[in-house]
Amino acid sequence: MSPREKARLRPQVRTLIRRLCLERGMHTFLAGGALGFDTLAAQQVMLCKEQDLLPVNLVLVLPCLEQSAKWPLQDSVLYEDLIARADEVIYTGDLYTPGCLHRRNRYLVDHSAICAGYLKNGSVRSGTGYTVQYAVAQGLEIINLAEPQQEGDKPNGTATDKMPWGRGPL
């Protein structure tokens, strides 16, 4: 995702978090901790909590203890900061293994009411595409921020990425 695309997405994601919290009573947001959309969305949840003073919680659902081991230093520092600021961190495995990302993605979907994210060009062969297909099969509401949003649109779904959000009121 380009810096320009990230700049475009930040206010959209923050607005979506506000709407889900204030209009639909969702207070817990899950993120998978991957670079790109997951990180951007997690940062926006924290901004809504720390700057907007919304009653939201960030739960990072991570595939393994060493997810960032081979990342560039700047990305690892950002990742560790998110872990430190998150309200909860869940690891779906200890070590990086084949299938650990799919296990994390299934956990995200299985513990969410909405799957919101960024799926460009309907890429169903990616991890994002897999997650969206699984979310659709599980009956989640899907919101794709890769598609242009109209002012005043309510989140109500198309296709997405692996930032399942919100457990909603329980």
Secondary structure, DSSP 8 states (H G I E B T S, - for coil): --HHHHHHHHHHHHHHHHHHHHHH---EEEE---TTHHHHHHHHHHHHHHTS----EEEEEES-TTTTTTS-HHHHHHHHHHHHH-SEEEES-SS--TTHHHHHHHHHHHT-SEEEE---TT-TTSHHHHHHHHHHHTT-EEEETTS---TT---------SEEE-----
